[in-house]
């Protein structure tokens, strides 16, 4: 191979054009904080010497360690240096003489900027000079063990710079780049290792980031070129791996790890013959799985093979053999290591967590993309699924998400197979795991019987690790509007949706087991746990109740009745047993959540529904943080879903429930905050909305009687005082008016135009109050300026105006 040479004079000796005349640009930059004139750094007409490099070192040091003023100055100087059209001429001198790693990084950034933005306009001689210089510098640093170790980060940046050149020059002007790079493996293992890193970077630039950085035609051309020259890369990787196999210890471990990592990145897109028509898979399993130092990278390679699906039908036997080999290796691992890895120390714990993450990807890759073929290998399929269950029990969240995604899809497949044996006629567009589902009824029963113990374990895992359901928070926004803010679409929300769907399918597959499992857990948590030795923690109860709420509607109605009654009974017993407000509040919140998730059961059992409502009224007096808010939120949710039950006279009841609420409504809301009172009356409004049209007006008046009396009392008080000054300064009265208006607005939102009679009773007086508020604010602003808007009484007056307008708008 032709050896590229580098001159002692840097790239001035490798064919660059003469340096252009000086382009020192006059600058108005302040010199404050610098012992020299920074404009000297912009003089590229003469070759740089060590003094200028030291100046640059000083500026870079200020950039990272100076105060804010000095950092701003340094940033200004460095930006002008980087954007100067001739600054790249000094890069070789900076790299050769600077003692600062940060300065060397800056110099490479300057060079990379030129390559990315001005490469096409540079003369060929300058392109060749830059290319040769970078290549020789990479060879010099990577081939020396001391340099490669001490300047590791600098070498990585240098590799990135070389890749940027390759993207510009290869293959049209640098056709032999890959053959030359791969041909160096016999000369120096350190050099070979770095060359593999360069190939890795090139692959990522083209296949991973190519679409965002290059036009599509360029990406396609580079992919085709890389594919056409992959034989040289495969020969390199194969030579390194075989050298290790034939002579253990002859190849540096770091080179083997880099080779496996590079191979993993290439396996996704290379010709399938390199994988299935060679002994690559056998070599990976026999020689690189057992050594712990290579196991993770080996698993990554096998995972890429497992996820191949386009064009692999002809290699199905080899894929099955690969799956069998992986399962055999996994069966040799300790059974309890996924759960016990959390107790390991330091690097051991990290290794096993990363390894199990890769194993989860590997097994789910096989099963997702080749489910029908793998399912036929039941002797290997079941051990693979069992190990996935054990991995699901592990502490790593990312690994758990991978497993949950699989269990959700797998349980859906089993359920659909069990429901409809002919479901398999989906065609080529079938989702993952759903292809090849056509089986007769006997096969389905046998398959379900085979999976039953495994699915039982999956239920236990998902219940014990169930995540928090999405919350809808009722609050006031900046404009004073009462809004419902749903939880943003986060990873946790996506995980909840997957777990919920999986649990629903698992409930359909065996409702009796799910019911027994949950009730046993509830009984254990509520009645059997002894808390004498440690403080009770509601975490497990939370997970359990979230799981209970997620399977609402998945059981038959008769089964659901027995299930819900048992759960609520035990939870109420637990609430009575627990000591302390915090513990009682934790149990109460779970009770409210569970009952709110089962509207079908509540509709069918009036006495239970009535008991739940009165329990919510009781919780509205519990001042422990969060309990009252959850009580009114649950009350609203139940009223929305079961509203018809409250307007019909139930058996053994003297009147419809909606007509009995006014008897105790004052007591029910006595300890609620204003926003919670508004939510309470919105819930009552939803009840009224289900009544007959001719009854709505009367029910509205009946349930708002308390606030109608308050309204009349306020008006009488205003008439008695007859003083505008007293009115606008009375904060309590203003707050009462605002609350009355907001309660009416919530009622209007829930009931609609049936509130016209209620609104007519207060409309004229409401407009008079609005005018008083508006006139006072205008007069005060004219006299004292806009600062009056911050006065407490003016803010309350503006609230009254705002609530008036919102009430009218909601009605219209």
Secondary structure in CASP SS format (residue, H / E / C, confidence):
PFRMAT SS
TARGET T0000
AUTHOR 0000-0000-0000
METHOD secondary structure of the structure
MODEL  1
X C 1.00
X C 1.00
X C 1.00
X C 1.00
X C 1.00
X C 1.00
X C 1.00
X C 1.00
X C 1.00
X H 1.00
X H 1.00
X H 1.00
X H 1.00
X C 1.00
X C 1.00
X C 1.00
X C 1.00
X C 1.00
X C 1.00
X C 1.00
X C 1.00
X C 1.00
X C 1.00
X C 1.00
X C 1.00
X C 1.00
X C 1.00
X C 1.00
X C 1.00
X C 1.00
X C 1.00
X C 1.00
X C 1.00
X C 1.00
X C 1.00
X C 1.00
X C 1.00
X H 1.00
X H 1.00
X H 1.00
X H 1.00
X H 1.00
X C 1.00
X C 1.00
X C 1.00
X C 1.00
X C 1.00
X C 1.00
X C 1.00
X H 1.00
X H 1.00
X H 1.00
X H 1.00
X H 1.00
X H 1.00
X H 1.00
X H 1.00
X H 1.00
X H 1.00
X H 1.00
X H 1.00
X H 1.00
X H 1.00
X H 1.00
X H 1.00
X C 1.00
X C 1.00
X H 1.00
X H 1.00
X H 1.00
X H 1.00
X H 1.00
X H 1.00
X H 1.00
X H 1.00
X H 1.00
X H 1.00
X H 1.00
X H 1.00
X H 1.00
X H 1.00
X H 1.00
X H 1.00
X C 1.00
X C 1.00
X C 1.00
X H 1.00
X H 1.00
X H 1.00
X H 1.00
X H 1.00
X H 1.00
X H 1.00
X H 1.00
X H 1.00
X H 1.00
X H 1.00
X C 1.00
X C 1.00
X C 1.00
X H 1.00
X H 1.00
X H 1.00
X H 1.00
X H 1.00
X H 1.00
X H 1.00
X H 1.00
X H 1.00
X H 1.00
X H 1.00
X H 1.00
X H 1.00
X H 1.00
X H 1.00
X H 1.00
X H 1.00
X H 1.00
X H 1.00
X H 1.00
X H 1.00
X C 1.00
X C 1.00
X H 1.00
X H 1.00
X H 1.00
X H 1.00
X H 1.00
X H 1.00
X H 1.00
X H 1.00
X H 1.00
X H 1.00
X H 1.00
X H 1.00
X H 1.00
X H 1.00
X H 1.00
X H 1.00
X H 1.00
X H 1.00
X H 1.00
X C 1.00
X C 1.00
X H 1.00
X H 1.00
X H 1.00
X H 1.00
X H 1.00
X H 1.00
X C 1.00
X H 1.00
X H 1.00
X H 1.00
X H 1.00
X H 1.00
X H 1.00
X H 1.00
X H 1.00
X H 1.00
X H 1.00
X H 1.00
X H 1.00
X H 1.00
X H 1.00
X H 1.00
X H 1.00
X H 1.00
X H 1.00
X C 1.00
X C 1.00
X C 1.00
X C 1.00
X C 1.00
X C 1.00
X C 1.00
X H 1.00
X H 1.00
X H 1.00
X H 1.00
X H 1.00
X H 1.00
X C 1.00
X C 1.00
X C 1.00
X C 1.00
X C 1.00
X C 1.00
X H 1.00
X H 1.00
X H 1.00
X H 1.00
X H 1.00
X H 1.00
X H 1.00
X H 1.00
X H 1.00
X H 1.00
X H 1.00
X H 1.00
X H 1.00
X H 1.00
X H 1.00
X H 1.00
X H 1.00
X H 1.00
X H 1.00
X H 1.00
X C 1.00
X H 1.00
X H 1.00
X H 1.00
X H 1.00
X C 1.00
X C 1.00
X H 1.00
X H 1.00
X H 1.00
X H 1.00
X H 1.00
X H 1.00
X H 1.00
X H 1.00
X H 1.00
X H 1.00
X H 1.00
X H 1.00
X H 1.00
X C 1.00
X H 1.00
X H 1.00
X H 1.00
X H 1.00
X H 1.00
X H 1.00
X H 1.00
X H 1.00
X H 1.00
X H 1.00
X H 1.00
X H 1.00
X H 1.00
X H 1.00
X H 1.00
X H 1.00
X H 1.00
X C 1.00
X C 1.00
X C 1.00
X C 1.00
X C 1.00
X C 1.00
X H 1.00
X H 1.00
X H 1.00
X H 1.00
X H 1.00
X H 1.00
X H 1.00
X H 1.00
X H 1.00
X H 1.00
X H 1.00
X H 1.00
X H 1.00
X H 1.00
X C 1.00
X C 1.00
X C 1.00
X C 1.00
X C 1.00
X C 1.00
X H 1.00
X H 1.00
X H 1.00
X H 1.00
X C 1.00
X C 1.00
X C 1.00
X H 1.00
X H 1.00
X H 1.00
X H 1.00
X H 1.00
X H 1.00
X H 1.00
X H 1.00
X C 1.00
X C 1.00
X C 1.00
X C 1.00
X H 1.00
X H 1.00
X H 1.00
X H 1.00
X H 1.00
X H 1.00
X H 1.00
X H 1.00
X H 1.00
X H 1.00
X H 1.00
X H 1.00
X H 1.00
X H 1.00
X H 1.00
X C 1.00
X C 1.00
X C 1.00
X C 1.00
X C 1.00
X C 1.00
X H 1.00
X H 1.00
X H 1.00
X H 1.00
X H 1.00
X H 1.00
X H 1.00
X H 1.00
X H 1.00
X H 1.00
X H 1.00
X H 1.00
X H 1.00
X H 1.00
X H 1.00
X H 1.00
X H 1.00
X H 1.00
X H 1.00
X C 1.00
X C 1.00
X C 1.00
X C 1.00
X C 1.00
X H 1.00
X H 1.00
X H 1.00
X H 1.00
X H 1.00
X H 1.00
X H 1.00
X C 1.00
X C 1.00
X H 1.00
X H 1.00
X H 1.00
X H 1.00
X H 1.00
X H 1.00
X H 1.00
X H 1.00
X H 1.00
X H 1.00
X H 1.00
X H 1.00
X H 1.00
X H 1.00
X H 1.00
X H 1.00
X H 1.00
X H 1.00
X H 1.00
X H 1.00
X H 1.00
X H 1.00
X H 1.00
X H 1.00
X C 1.00
X H 1.00
X H 1.00
X H 1.00
X H 1.00
X H 1.00
X C 1.00
X C 1.00
X H 1.00
X H 1.00
X H 1.00
X H 1.00
X H 1.00
X H 1.00
X H 1.00
X H 1.00
X H 1.00
X H 1.00
X H 1.00
X H 1.00
X H 1.00
X H 1.00
X H 1.00
X C 1.00
X C 1.00
X C 1.00
X C 1.00
X H 1.00
X H 1.00
X H 1.00
X H 1.00
X H 1.00
X H 1.00
X H 1.00
X H 1.00
X H 1.00
X H 1.00
X H 1.00
X H 1.00
X H 1.00
X H 1.00
X H 1.00
X H 1.00
X H 1.00
X H 1.00
X H 1.00
X H 1.00
X H 1.00
X H 1.00
X H 1.00
X C 1.00
X H 1.00
X H 1.00
X H 1.00
X H 1.00
X C 1.00
X C 1.00
X C 1.00
X C 1.00
X C 1.00
X C 1.00
X C 1.00
X C 1.00
X C 1.00
X C 1.00
X C 1.00
X C 1.00
X C 1.00
X C 1.00
X C 1.00
X C 1.00
X H 1.00
X H 1.00
X H 1.00
X H 1.00
X H 1.00
X H 1.00
X H 1.00
X H 1.00
X H 1.00
X H 1.00
X H 1.00
X H 1.00
X H 1.00
X H 1.00
X H 1.00
X H 1.00
X H 1.00
X H 1.00
X H 1.00
X H 1.00
X H 1.00
X H 1.00
X H 1.00
X H 1.00
X C 1.00
X C 1.00
X C 1.00
X C 1.00
X C 1.00
X C 1.00
X C 1.00
X E 1.00
X E 1.00
X E 1.00
X E 1.00
X E 1.00
X C 1.00
X C 1.00
X C 1.00
X C 1.00
X C 1.00
X E 1.00
X E 1.00
X E 1.00
X E 1.00
X E 1.00
X C 1.00
X C 1.00
X C 1.00
X C 1.00
X H 1.00
X H 1.00
X H 1.00
X H 1.00
X H 1.00
X H 1.00
X H 1.00
X H 1.00
X H 1.00
X H 1.00
X H 1.00
X H 1.00
X H 1.00
X H 1.00
X H 1.00
X H 1.00
X H 1.00
X H 1.00
X H 1.00
X C 1.00
X H 1.00
X H 1.00
X H 1.00
X H 1.00
X H 1.00
X H 1.00
X H 1.00
X H 1.00
X H 1.00
X H 1.00
X H 1.00
X H 1.00
X H 1.00
X H 1.00
X H 1.00
X H 1.00
X H 1.00
X H 1.00
X C 1.00
X C 1.00
X C 1.00
X C 1.00
X C 1.00
X C 1.00
X C 1.00
X C 1.00
X C 1.00
X C 1.00
X H 1.00
X H 1.00
X H 1.00
X H 1.00
X H 1.00
X H 1.00
X H 1.00
X H 1.00
X H 1.00
X H 1.00
X H 1.00
X H 1.00
X C 1.00
X C 1.00
X C 1.00
X C 1.00
X C 1.00
X C 1.00
X H 1.00
X H 1.00
X H 1.00
X H 1.00
X H 1.00
X H 1.00
X H 1.00
X H 1.00
X H 1.00
X H 1.00
X H 1.00
X H 1.00
X H 1.00
X H 1.00
X H 1.00
X H 1.00
X H 1.00
X H 1.00
X H 1.00
X H 1.00
X H 1.00
X C 1.00
X C 1.00
X C 1.00
X H 1.00
X H 1.00
X H 1.00
X H 1.00
X H 1.00
X H 1.00
X H 1.00
X H 1.00
X H 1.00
X H 1.00
X H 1.00
X H 1.00
X H 1.00
X H 1.00
X H 1.00
X H 1.00
X C 1.00
X C 1.00
X H 1.00
X H 1.00
X H 1.00
X H 1.00
X H 1.00
X H 1.00
X C 1.00
X H 1.00
X H 1.00
X H 1.00
X H 1.00
X H 1.00
X H 1.00
X H 1.00
X H 1.00
X H 1.00
X H 1.00
X H 1.00
X H 1.00
X H 1.00
X H 1.00
X C 1.00
X C 1.00
X C 1.00
X C 1.00
X C 1.00
X C 1.00
X C 1.00
X H 1.00
X H 1.00
X H 1.00
X H 1.00
X H 1.00
X H 1.00
X H 1.00
X H 1.00
X H 1.00
X H 1.00
X H 1.00
X H 1.00
X H 1.00
X H 1.00
X H 1.00
X C 1.00
X H 1.00
X H 1.00
X H 1.00
X H 1.00
X H 1.00
X C 1.00
X C 1.00
X C 1.00
X C 1.00
X C 1.00
X C 1.00
X C 1.00
X C 1.00
X C 1.00
X H 1.00
X H 1.00
X H 1.00
X H 1.00
X H 1.00
X H 1.00
X H 1.00
X C 1.00
X H 1.00
X H 1.00
X H 1.00
X H 1.00
X C 1.00
X C 1.00
X C 1.00
X C 1.00
X C 1.00
X H 1.00
X H 1.00
X H 1.00
X H 1.00
X H 1.00
X H 1.00
X H 1.00
X H 1.00
X H 1.00
X H 1.00
X H 1.00
X H 1.00
X H 1.00
X H 1.00
X H 1.00
X H 1.00
X C 1.00
X C 1.00
X C 1.00
X H 1.00
X H 1.00
X H 1.00
X H 1.00
X H 1.00
X H 1.00
X H 1.00
X H 1.00
X H 1.00
X H 1.00
X H 1.00
X C 1.00
X H 1.00
X H 1.00
X H 1.00
X H 1.00
X H 1.00
X H 1.00
X H 1.00
X H 1.00
X H 1.00
X H 1.00
X H 1.00
X H 1.00
X H 1.00
X H 1.00
X H 1.00
X H 1.00
X H 1.00
X C 1.00
X C 1.00
X H 1.00
X H 1.00
X H 1.00
X H 1.00
X H 1.00
X H 1.00
X C 1.00
X H 1.00
X H 1.00
X H 1.00
X H 1.00
X H 1.00
X H 1.00
X H 1.00
X H 1.00
X H 1.00
X H 1.00
X H 1.00
X H 1.00
X H 1.00
X H 1.00
X H 1.00
X H 1.00
X H 1.00
X H 1.00
X H 1.00
X H 1.00
X H 1.00
X C 1.00
X H 1.00
X H 1.00
X H 1.00
X H 1.00
X H 1.00
X H 1.00
X H 1.00
X H 1.00
X H 1.00
X H 1.00
X H 1.00
X H 1.00
X H 1.00
X H 1.00
X H 1.00
X H 1.00
X H 1.00
X H 1.00
X H 1.00
X H 1.00
X H 1.00
X H 1.00
X H 1.00
X H 1.00
X H 1.00
X H 1.00
X H 1.00
X H 1.00
X H 1.00
X H 1.00
X H 1.00
X H 1.00
X C 1.00
X H 1.00
X H 1.00
X H 1.00
X H 1.00
X H 1.00
X C 1.00
X H 1.00
X H 1.00
X H 1.00
X H 1.00
X H 1.00
X H 1.00
X H 1.00
X H 1.00
X H 1.00
X H 1.00
X H 1.00
X H 1.00
X H 1.00
X H 1.00
X H 1.00
X H 1.00
X H 1.00
X H 1.00
X H 1.00
X H 1.00
X C 1.00
END
